[in-house]
Amino acid sequence: MDDFETIREQFPILHQRIHGHPLVYLDSAATSQKPDAVIESERRFYETINAGVHRGAHELAARSTVAFEDARAKVARLVGADAEPDHEEIVVTSGATAALNLLATAFGNASQGRGGDAARRFALGPGDGIVVSEAEHHSVLLPFQELAARTGADLTWFGLHEDGRIRTEDADEVITPRTKVVAITHVSNVTGAITDIAPVVRRAHEVGALVVLDACQSVPHLPVDLHALGVDFAAWSAHKMYGPTGAGFLYGRRELLEALPPANFGGSMVELAWMDRPAQYMAPPARFEAGTQPVAQVIASGAAADWMRGIGMDRIARHERANAAVLLGLNDIDGVRVLGPTDTTDRIGTVSFDVDGVHPHDVGQFLDARGIAVRVGHHCAQPVHRHFGLFASNRASCGVYTTTDEARALLEAVAKVRDFFKA
């Protein structure tokens, strides 16, 4: 993989025309496209070793289990987590939303006394605090908002700077000795801004609080080392990191996973079950992986993790930053406003924008007619849109396959929108 044109050729979906135009895919923040290596990995699983994992003594089941656990280790290495057997820090879920809900539910179970003495550190009640930010995706905001409602804890939040960056310099005031959980995004899916989480982690641990990181928009675009960041938990989805849909991951420090009570119940997560007494649950990560796992998707996610590491996350970040520099030219178009930082410092190639006098859905259809795919709507993050005085916007977001020519094509098209609609 010597250059990004060669890398782009590995994405078969990009070799098509939309409405007579070459496809310009600028919606990677919603879901990334998949390279041949990932597609082939999933196909090969179904052709050769399709079987349930951690159950069955036949050869296919054994091979499937080995491939599944190898994939878990590959994903762990991508994010700097422990991949050693019996020390795993990666829990398989169906996506980041499921991972965050799993965590909030487990905290709620601990609040009801489940998990015994070891789980007390996760328990919340009246007088305790949960901290989020105005920049959160609804998959962070809502599970912890509901956890506060169920337990009687107070929900407070970090405010935003004018450009949408989270005011983490206020950590000493926002995070108090009453705070038990801080759930915060690593990179905003609206502004593309990278959060300075160091003061958050420092202050949270100073008062004994746990830090939950939404890493959905950082793992695909930046070098991420969860141990170095010092967070306690993190969640992200495979489909945003060039992997398939239907798989996601929850990271937890091993000692925390060992103390956390389960949230979902069923097969393959229990050591012993009786009719007349509580069950004895397995050690993590199995404790949190009830039922049939998305085996093919996890194995393909491992292929995606290896593929990304093969390119190099530093190279991917530099490539996307170059595209971000072009996309930020949207702010120079008359009647167009970028939501978020307007330079490439501490941001990724996700650029949301508002076209004055034209509804985002109309903008999206205008662009689609020219083969350009962008996101329209509030991007599951309504509070940050309200911060900018809007309900919705358009969002262009880069991937490893995005070219500067594509970024310029977007600018040329957006420059024609207001005239077309006579705004």
N, C-alpha and C positions, 0 to 999 in steps of 0.2 A: 504494500500500500504506500506508494511513493507520493501520490498527490490526491487531492480531493476530487478531481475529475474521475479518476479511477475508482475511488470510493463511491461516487455517485452512480457509476455504472452498475453497482451491485444492488440497486433498488429497482426491481422490475416495474413497479407501479408508476414510476416516474417517466417511463418510456411511452407516454400516450398523449393524446391531444384532447382538450376539453373545449367543446363549442368551437372547434376548428383551430384552437390555439394550443401551443405547447403548455402542458400543465406546469404551473408555478405553485408549488405547495408551500404555503406559509402558515400552517396550522399545527406545527409540531408540539406546541405547548398543550394542545388538546390530546393529540395522539401522534406518535412518530410513525414513519413508514418503516418497513422491515427489510433488512438486507437478505440476500440469498442464503447466507450462512444460517440465519435464524429460521427462515422458511424451510430450508432443507432439514434442519435439526428436528423440527416438529414432525415433518413428513416421515423422516427416517424412524422416529420413535414408533409411530403407528404401523409402519411397515415391518419392524423387526422385533420390538421388545414390549409392545403394548400389554401392560398388566398392572394390577394394583400394587402399591408400594407398602412395605412393612406388613405384609400379610401374604400368606401362601408360601409353600416350600418348593414350588416348582422353579425351573430354571428361568423362565421369563420374568417371574415375580422377583427373583434375585437380581437379575440384570437391571430391571426397571428401578428397583430400590437403590442400587449402586449409582445409576445414572442420575436419579433424583437427588441423592445426597451429594454427589459430585457437583451438581448444578447449584445447590445451596452454598457449597464452599466457594464456587466461582463468584456468586453474587456477594458473598461476604468479603472476598478479597477486593472486589471493586470498591467497596465503601470502607475498607479498613477495619472490618469486624473480625472476631475470632471465628475460625472455621474448623478448629480441632474437634474431633469426636468427643462427646460428653461435655464440651465447653461451647457448643454452638450458641451464637447470639442472634441468629436469623430465624424468624418464624414465617412460614408461608401463609399467605392469605389470598383472597381473591382480588385484592387491590388495596390501594392506600386508604380508601374510605372504609373498607372492612377492617383494616389494621387499626385505624384510629378509633373506630367504634368498639373493636375488641378491647382496646386499652381502656376506654372510658367505661365500658361495661365491667371489666375486671376491677377497676377502681371502685365502681359502685358495689360490686359483690363484696369487696374487702370492707366497704363502709357498713355492710350488713353483718359483719363478723365472720364472713367466709374466709378460709385460708389460715385461720388461727393467728397465733402471735406474730409469725413471720410476716403476715400480710398487713399488720396494723399500720405500717408506714405509708400504705396506699389509701387508708381510710380517710374520708372527709365527713364533715358535719357542720352544723351551724357555727359560724364564727371563723371557719376556715376560708381560704381564698383560692380561686382559680384565676390565672391571668392569661389573656390572649392578646391579640392586637386588632386594630381596625383593618389591617391588610389581609386578614385570614380568608382563605378559601372556606366555603361553607362546610366542607368535610372536616375542618378543624373546629370552626366556630360552633357548629350545631351539636356535635357529640359532647363537647365540654360545657356548652350552655345547658344541655339536658342533664348532664351529670350534676351541675350546680343546682338545678331545679329539684332533682331527686334527693340530693343529700342535704340541702339547705345551705350549701356553701355560697359565698359571694363571688360573682363574676365581675372582674375588672379588666381593663385593657390599656395597652400602650396606644397613645395617639400617634399621628403621622405628621411629618414635616410637609411643607407646601408641595414638594415634589413627590409625595407619597412614601418616602422612606420612613421606616418605623423609628420612633424616638427612643432607641434603646439606651441612649445616654441618660434617660430618666429611670433606669433600672432601680436605683437605690430608693426612689420614691414609690414607684409602681409595685415593686415586689417587697412585701413587708414580712415581718416575722409570722404573720398569719397565713402567708401563701404556702400552699401545699403542692400546686402544679402550675407550671408555665408551659403553655402550648403555643408555638410560634413558627412562622414560616421561615425557611432558609432563603428562599427567593420568591418574590411575589409573582403570581401568575398573571397579574395585570400590569404592573409597572416594570417588571424585570429587574427590580432592585435587589441586590444581595444584602441580606440583613447582617449587621455586625452583631453576632450573637455572643461574642466574648463577654461583654458586661452583663448580659442576661444570665449566662451560665455561672459566672462568678457570684453574682448576687443571689441567684436561686440557691446555689449550694451553700452559700454563707448562712442562709436562713433555714436550710434543710429541705428545700423544695426540689421537686423533680422537673427536669426539662424534657419536653416532648417536641421533637423537630419534624416539621413537614418538609421532607426532602424531595418532594415530587419534581420540583423544577430545578433542583441543584444536581442530583445524581446523574441525569442525562447530559449535563452541560459543563460541569466543573469537576476538578479533582475533589473528592470528598473523602475525608478520613474521620469517621465518627468517633474513634478513640481520641484523636487529637482535638476534635471540637469539644469533647467532654460532655456531650449530651447523654441523657439517660435512656431515652427511647427515640426512635425515628421511624418514619413511614414513607414509602414511595411505591410507585406502580411500575410494572414491567412494560406496559404498552407505551409509556413515555420514554423509555430507554432502549428503543429499537427492538423490544421484545413483543410477545403476543398479548392480547387482551386476556382477562380472566385470571391474572396472577399478580400478586403484590407481596410486599415484605414489611415485616415489623422487626426493627432492631431493638434489642434491649440488652443492657449490661447483664452479664450472666447471673450475677448474684441477685439482681432484681427479678429476672425471669424465674429464678428458682423460688422466690418468695411470692410471686404474683399468683392469685387464684385464677382458675380457668374462667373463660367467658362463654364458650360454646361446648356443648356436651354431646357425646355419641361414641361411635366406634373409634378404636385405635388411639384414644387419649387416656385410657384407664388401665391401671395395673390389676385391680381387683374390684369386683362389683358384687354386692349382696342385696338381698331383698330387705333386710332388717337393719341396715346400718349404712352410713355414708360411704361412697366409693373412695378408693385410694387411687389418686391420679398419677400419671406418668411424669417423669422429669421433663423439663422443656428441652426442645421445642415441641415434642409430641403432645404435651399437655394442652397446647393451644391449637392443635391441628386435627380437630374432630372430623370424622367422615372421610369421604374420598377427596383427595387433593387434586388440583389441576396439574397432573403429572407431566403431560406433554408440554404444557405451557411453561412450567417451571424449568424443565430441561431446555426448552428454547430460550428461556430467560438467561440461563447459564451460558448458552451460546452467545447471546447478546452481550453479556458482561465480558466474556473473553474477547469478543470482537471489538468492543470499545477499548479495552485495555491494550489490544494489539495496535490500535491507532495511536493511543496515548491521550489521556484526558486533558493534558496541558495543550496538546495540538488542537483538540476539538474546541477547547475554550478560546484559543487564539483565533481559530477560523471563524467561530461564531461572533466574536467581538468585531472582526473586520466587517462582517455583514451588518452587525448592529450599527456601526458607524455610518453605513449607507442608509439604513432604515431611519435613523434619527433625522435624516434630511426631510422627513415628513413635516417636522416642526417649522421648516422654512417655506412651506407651501402656504400661500395666502388662504386664511380661513381654516387651517388645520392646526390642531393642538395635540401634542404628544402628552400622554398621561404618564408622568414618571420622570426620572432623571433624563436630561437631554444631552448627556455626554456618556462615553463608554466606561467611565470609572465605576467600578463595583456594580456592574449590571450585566445581564446576559442579553442575547439577541431576541428578546420578547418586547415588542413595542406596541402598546395600545394607543389609539388616537381617536379624536373626535373631529368630524367634518361639520363645520358650522352650517346649520340650516338644512342638513340632510340626515335622515334617520339612518342609524347604523345598518339596518337590514337592507335599505336601498343601496347604501354604499357596497355592502357585501354582494348584492345581486349584480350591480354594475361591474364589480371586479370579477365575479364568477363568469360573466359573459365574455370576459377576456382571458379566461383560463386561470385566473388567480384565486387561490383558495385562502381565505382568512376567516377568523372567528368573528361572529357577531353576537352581541348580547352583553350580559353583565359578568360572564365568565365565572359564574358561581361565586361571586365576590361582590355582593351589593354594597356593604359598608364603604369599601374603598372607592367605589364609584360615587357614592354620595359625598365623599370627601372632595371629589372634583366637581361636584354640582351636577352630576349626570346619573342616569339610570342604566345606560348601556354605552358601549363603544365598539369599535373595530379593533382587532388585535392581529398583528403579523408576528409570527414567531418562527425562528430559524431552527434548522437541524444541521447535522453534519453534511447533508447533501445540498444545502442551500448555497447558491452562488451569488456573487455581487451583481451579476447581470439580472438575476431574478429580483433582487432587492431594488435595483434601479427601475425595473419594469413596474413594480408596485408604485414607486414614486411618480412615474410618468402617468400611470392610470389614475391615481388619486388626484393629481393636478387637474384632471379633466372633469372630476365629479361635480363640482359646484356649477360649472357652466352647463353641464348636461341636464342637471335638475333645476337650472335657473334659480339657484339659491341666492 
